Amino acid sequence: MEQTISISRQNESKLTDTRTLPFGKIPTDHMFIARYADGQWNDPKIVPFHELTLSPMALCLHYGQTVFEGLKAYVMADGKINIFRIDKHQERFNRSLARMCMPAVPKNLFVEAIHFLVQTDSDWVPRDDDGSLYIRPFMIATENRIGVKISDEYLFMVLCSPTYAYYDHPLKVKIETDFVRASEGGTGEAKCGGNYGASFFPAQKAKEEGFDQILWTDCKNHEFIEESGTMNAMFFVDNVLVTPPLGGSILSGVTRDSILTLARENGMKVEERAISYKELQRAFEEGKTVEAFGAGTAAVVAPIESISIAGTVYNCYLGEDAVMFKIKKQLYDIRKGLLPDNHKWNYIF
């Protein structure tokens, strides 16, 4: 790839052992930054990681024009580095930006920014089987203006952080029927900061009650399952993999898409449809085997141990032969180059 981005390197690396640290705690040595003004992107560069200086009047601090994305880089079996599904993440980033009235990032700028940043900090990509480099592209509105308006100036940045398991244990979740994460016609399908801020209060209440996460339900009936915190929700019941359909209130997960693609190729029956928590409750009460898990870039596949429905706790299946573990292994092997990449998901250098 031809380099069009300037790189200023850190004099001394701060590389350290990050295995025991929480997810996203330590940044790599460098970051990417580009500025948008006068209708175009300017001065793309990779520089040593440093703090930002923003005016207190920056519009991002007042009116919510913030969008982010998340993807991962892996060290493959042959030692090369693979950035997984970079094209799909770029497409989703721009859809989120469009929803928030923010300027698109051209594909070549998005790909080059990530390519050269990961290449510059390649020593930070964990070599452990369960490690990866989490990549966080994001954009904020920076025009200095107190007044409700669409910003004319922005920063597009990319940060990286070594990561291991997002969740280190199967999750205990509850069906949330009082609060909502998003509504049809809202910003639920965009990865904007406001969606996550709105989820904090009910998620904190759930943690105080002893749960790890929430299974959100729809805003109209508080019945149909939508997402689980930072992940799409999936269930395997009666030999069918079921997940809520995409729409204005559900994020179009890249891991979700990958899992559904592999499941169909494996001959599995897949249904993208509305699923009521009452349907799950009936399955549990009829003694059916229910697998439940979250799917997302950070967590990949997060097994759900139990689901609390109207105060009753139902246990999910976590056996070694569970479908979710088989698909997770297949996805892992594709990322590592141990299985053929039939869909050209891997961006390798």
C-alpha positions, 0 to 999 in steps of 0.5 A: 500500500502506498503511504500518504500519511505522515508518521512521527514515531515515539522515541521510546515504546511504552509496551507493557504486559496488558493481560491482567488489565481491564479491556481498553485500559492501555493505549498503544504508542501511537494514534492517528488523527485527521481534521475536517474543515472547509469541506475536506479532510486535512493533514492525516498523520500518525503521531505519538499518543497524547492528550487532546486540547478542545475548546469548552465550546466544542460542539461534541461536548454539548450536542452529541455528535460523536460516533465510534467503531470497533474492530480487531487485528490478530496475529495469524498462524504464519506471523502475519497481521490480519485486520478482520472485516475492515471493509464492513466496519468502514461501511458501518462507520459511514452509516453511523456518521450519516445518521448523525449528520457527520462527514463520511470518511473515504474508504482509502483514508479509513483503511490507510489510517488503520493499516499504518497505525497497526503496522507502526504499533505491530509489537503491541498485537498480542501473540497469545491465542486469546489476544487481539488488538482492539482498534477504535476509530471515532469522530467528534464535532470540534467547531467552537459554537454554543448553539444547536447546529451541525458542526462544520469541523471534526476530528477523525481519530484511531486508537488501539489497545491490546485486549483479551477476553471482554467477559471472563465468565458466562453472563447472568442477564435479565430481561429489561421491561422498564427502560429502553435502549433505543426506539424505531426511528431513533439512533439505535442502529448508529454507533453514537455515544448517546446510545451508550450513555442512555443505557448506563442507568438501567445497566447499573441497576441490573449490576446492583441486582447481581446481573452482568448484562441486560437483554433489552426489549422493544420500546412499544411492548417491552416484549420483543428482545433486541440487544444485550448491552454491547452485543447482538443477542442470539439463541439456539432452540430446537436446532434453530439459530434465532436472532432479532431482525435488524431495524432502526433500533438494533445495531448491524453487528459485524460479528452477528453477520459473520456468525449468521453467514457461517451458520447458514454455510454449515447447514444450520437453520437460521431465523432473523425474526422477532423473538418474545421473551415469553417464547423463551420462557415457554421453551425453558418451562417445557424443558427445552435446551436453550443456548443464549449468547451475545455476539460483538467485536469486543466480546466475539461470543459471550455465553449467557449462563442464565436469564431472569424473566419476571423474577424467575431465573432460567439456566441456559445450556453451556455444554462443550458441544454447544453450537455457539462454541463451534461457530466461535472456533470456526471464526477464530480459525478463519481469523488466524488463517487456519481455515480458508477465508472464502468471503475475503474477510481478512485484510492481511499484511 
